[in-house]
Amino acid sequence: MSEIESYSSVGSDPGTVLIVLKRAKLALLWGASYHPIVTINGRAEALPWGAHRVAFSDAEPLSIDVYVNERRLRSLKSTIGRCAAIIPPGTARAVEYSAPAQGFCRGELGPLGTTRSRGLVAQFLIVGVLALICGFMAIGLLGVGLAAMTGQLGELRPPQ
């Protein structure tokens, strides 16, 4: 577990911790069934994406574990982007979690504004390769269609 600093510049209510849960906007992985599970000092809770204030004493350190629960039946992996941290005691405690864009990457947990989604390059590469394959297939089908319309399809067949 890593230790996370707190920033006093965050407007807060005493006795609460601000938890911001972010996901990559371009991730094809995330659907309606993917929810982050936040465990604070042993108490697990499924929270929706966004900012949340959770009531905890300012005098105790917080052990936070965050992951995204994958609910597919045939999945070999049940958690995505798991990471953990310890937040020291104090006021104005805030932490941000960024979920990964791909299931094989890990998430990031840290002070507000310092986390990023991992796996975006892999996401762009996967989408780019799929778009390239679809483009080549469309050009091939267009060529066959044009050859059939102009009567040249018979000329393309090998002689028998």
C-alpha positions as CSV (number, residue, x, y, z in Angstrom):
1,M,0.0,0.0,0.0
2,S,1.2,3.5,-0.7
3,E,0.7,6.5,1.4
4,I,-1.4,9.5,0.1
5,E,-0.9,13.1,1.0
6,S,-3.9,15.3,1.9
7,Y,-4.4,18.8,0.5
8,S,-5.9,21.5,2.7
9,S,-6.9,23.5,-0.3
10,V,-9.9,21.1,-0.8
11,G,-13.0,22.5,0.7
12,S,-14.3,19.8,3.0
13,D,-16.7,19.1,5.9
14,P,-15.0,18.0,9.1
15,G,-15.2,14.2,9.7
16,T,-15.6,13.4,6.0
17,V,-13.3,12.1,3.2
18,L,-13.8,13.1,-0.4
19,I,-13.5,10.2,-2.8
20,V,-13.6,10.9,-6.6
21,L,-14.1,7.9,-8.8
22,K,-13.1,8.5,-12.5
23,R,-13.2,6.3,-15.6
24,A,-11.7,6.8,-19.0
25,K,-14.2,8.4,-21.4
26,L,-12.9,6.5,-24.3
27,A,-12.8,3.1,-22.7
28,L,-14.9,0.5,-24.5
29,L,-14.6,-1.8,-21.5
30,W,-17.0,0.0,-19.2
31,G,-20.7,-0.7,-19.4
32,A,-23.6,-0.2,-17.1
33,S,-22.6,-3.4,-15.1
34,Y,-19.2,-2.1,-14.1
35,H,-19.2,-0.4,-10.7
36,P,-16.3,0.6,-8.5
37,I,-16.1,-1.1,-5.1
38,V,-14.5,1.0,-2.4
39,T,-13.3,-0.6,0.9
40,I,-12.5,1.8,3.6
41,N,-11.1,0.3,6.9
42,G,-12.7,-3.0,6.0
43,R,-16.2,-1.6,5.1
44,A,-16.9,-2.3,1.4
45,E,-19.4,-0.3,-0.5
46,A,-20.3,-0.1,-4.2
47,L,-20.3,3.5,-5.3
48,P,-21.3,5.0,-8.7
49,W,-18.8,7.0,-10.7
50,G,-18.3,10.6,-9.5
51,A,-17.5,12.5,-6.3
52,H,-18.6,11.2,-2.9
53,R,-18.2,12.3,0.7
54,V,-17.9,9.5,3.2
55,A,-18.1,10.1,7.0
56,F,-15.0,9.0,8.9
57,S,-13.2,10.4,11.9
58,D,-10.4,12.8,11.1
59,A,-8.3,11.2,13.9
60,E,-7.9,7.8,12.4
61,P,-5.8,6.8,9.3
62,L,-7.9,5.3,6.4
63,S,-7.0,2.1,4.6
64,I,-8.6,2.4,1.1
65,D,-8.9,-0.4,-1.4
66,V,-10.6,0.3,-4.8
67,Y,-11.4,-1.9,-7.7
68,V,-13.9,-2.3,-10.4
69,N,-16.1,-5.4,-10.2
70,E,-16.5,-7.3,-13.4
71,R,-19.8,-9.2,-13.5
72,R,-19.4,-11.4,-16.7
73,L,-20.0,-15.1,-16.1
74,R,-17.2,-16.4,-18.3
75,S,-14.6,-13.9,-17.1
76,L,-11.3,-15.3,-15.7
77,K,-10.8,-12.1,-13.7
78,S,-13.3,-10.7,-11.3
79,T,-11.6,-7.4,-10.4
80,I,-10.2,-4.8,-12.7
81,G,-7.8,-1.9,-11.7
82,R,-7.3,-2.8,-8.0
83,C,-5.2,-0.5,-6.0
84,A,-4.8,0.4,-2.3
85,A,-3.5,3.2,-0.2
86,I,-3.3,4.5,3.4
87,I,-4.4,8.1,4.0
88,P,-2.9,9.6,7.2
89,P,-5.1,11.3,9.8
90,G,-6.0,14.9,9.3
91,T,-8.7,17.2,8.0
92,A,-9.5,18.0,4.3
93,R,-8.7,14.5,3.2
94,A,-9.4,13.8,-0.5
95,V,-8.5,10.9,-2.8
96,E,-9.0,10.3,-6.5
97,Y,-9.3,6.9,-8.2
98,S,-8.8,6.6,-12.0
99,A,-10.0,3.3,-13.5
100,P,-7.9,1.8,-16.3
101,A,-9.1,1.9,-20.0
102,Q,-8.2,-1.8,-20.4
103,G,-8.9,-4.7,-18.0
104,F,-5.2,-5.9,-18.0
105,C,-4.0,-2.5,-16.6
106,R,-4.1,-1.4,-13.0
107,G,-5.9,1.7,-11.6
108,E,-4.4,4.7,-9.9
109,L,-5.2,6.1,-6.5
110,G,-3.8,9.4,-5.3
111,P,-4.4,13.0,-4.4
112,L,-6.9,15.0,-6.5
113,G,-5.7,15.8,-10.0
114,T,-2.7,13.5,-10.0
115,T,-4.1,10.2,-11.3
116,R,-4.5,9.1,-14.9
117,S,-6.2,6.2,-16.7
118,R,-3.8,3.6,-17.8
119,G,-4.2,1.6,-21.0
120,L,-5.4,4.4,-23.3
121,V,-2.6,3.8,-25.8
122,A,-3.6,0.1,-26.0
123,Q,-7.2,1.2,-26.4
124,F,-6.3,3.4,-29.4
125,L,-4.2,0.7,-30.9
126,I,-7.0,-1.9,-30.6
127,V,-9.6,0.4,-32.1
128,G,-7.2,1.5,-34.8
129,V,-6.4,-2.1,-35.9
130,L,-10.2,-3.0,-35.9
131,A,-10.9,0.1,-38.0
132,L,-8.2,-0.8,-40.4
133,I,-9.5,-4.4,-40.8
134,C,-13.0,-3.1,-41.3
135,G,-11.8,-0.6,-43.9
136,F,-9.9,-3.3,-45.9
137,M,-13.0,-5.5,-45.8
138,A,-15.2,-2.7,-47.0
139,I,-12.8,-1.9,-49.9
140,G,-12.7,-5.6,-50.8
141,L,-16.5,-5.9,-50.8
142,L,-16.8,-2.7,-52.8
143,G,-14.3,-4.0,-55.4
144,V,-16.2,-7.3,-55.7
145,G,-19.5,-5.5,-56.0
146,L,-18.2,-3.2,-58.7
147,A,-16.7,-6.1,-60.6
148,A,-20.0,-8.0,-60.5
149,M,-22.0,-4.9,-61.7
150,T,-19.6,-4.3,-64.6
151,G,-19.5,-7.9,-65.6
152,Q,-15.8,-8.3,-64.9
153,L,-16.4,-10.9,-62.1
154,G,-16.2,-13.8,-64.6
155,E,-12.8,-12.5,-65.8
156,L,-11.4,-12.7,-62.2
157,R,-12.1,-16.4,-61.9
158,P,-9.3,-18.8,-62.9
159,P,-9.9,-20.7,-66.2
160,Q,-11.3,-24.2,-65.8
